[in-house]
Amino acid sequence: MLLGPAVGRATAKYKVAGWEEVAVPAGKFRALKIEGDGTYTRNDTRQTGRSKMELWYVPEVNRWVRFRFQTPTLDYGAELTGYRLNK
């Protein structure tokens, strides 16, 4: 059984917003921006609310290079600082 504040249920609908140029510590990229809007419920507090997510995916890197997740009480994000492609 999983316990803790990260345990709960989340649902979202995602859409592709389009291509954007994005600069992060790992470099400058042409990225596909994906946006999500949804809801969440935390099991520990039974708190519910709206959530929003944005991520910038770069096919050549095969992952996101920036993402942001927001709720009314949380604003969290991360950026790629470096990478190495396997050959």
N, C-alpha and C positions, 0 to 999 in steps of 0.2 A: 504494500500500500504506500502510495506517495503522500508525503505530508509537507507542509510549508506554504509560504505566501505565493510561490510561483505556481502552485497547483490550482487548476480551475478549468474553465471552459472558455474558449474564444471562437468566434465565427467572424468571417469577413468576406467581402466581395472585392476582388482585385481587378484593376484595369491597366492596360498599357497606355501611358500618357504620351509616349513618343521618345525620340532620340534627343539627348542633351549633351553638351560638352560639360564635363565635370573635372575639377582639379582637387586632388587629395594628396596627402604626403607621398604616396607611391607614384604619383605622376598625373598627367592629363590624359583623359580618355573620352571617347565617344561612347556614351552609355545609354541603355534603354531604361527609361524611368518607369517604374511600376508603382501604382498607388493603391492602397487598400483602406477601406472604411469598414468598421465592424463594431461588435460588442464583446464584452467579457464579463465573467463572473468569477470571483475568487472564492475558493472553498473555505478558507480560514475565516474570512470576515463576511462572506455573502455579499460583498460589495459588487455592484454591477455598474457598467458605464460604457461609454463609447470609446473606441480606439481608432487611431489613424496610423498608417504605416507607409513609408516611402522607401524605395530602394532603387539604386542605380546599378544595373547589371551590365557587365562588359563581357561579351562573348569570347574575346581573345584571352581574357584572364580566367574565364569559366567560373565566375563568381561575382557577387556584388562588390563594389568598391566603396560604397557609402550606404548607410541606412539610418532611418530615424523612426522611432516608435513613440507615440504619444497617447496618453490618457489624461483625464482631468487632474490626476495627481502625479504623473510621471512624464518626463521628457528625456528619452534616452536615444543615443545615437553612437555610431562608430564609423571610422574611415580606415581603409586599407593603408598601411604604412610601408609595405614592401611585398614583393612576390618574386617567385622564380618559376618559370614554366619548365615542366618536365619534357625532355626531348626523347 
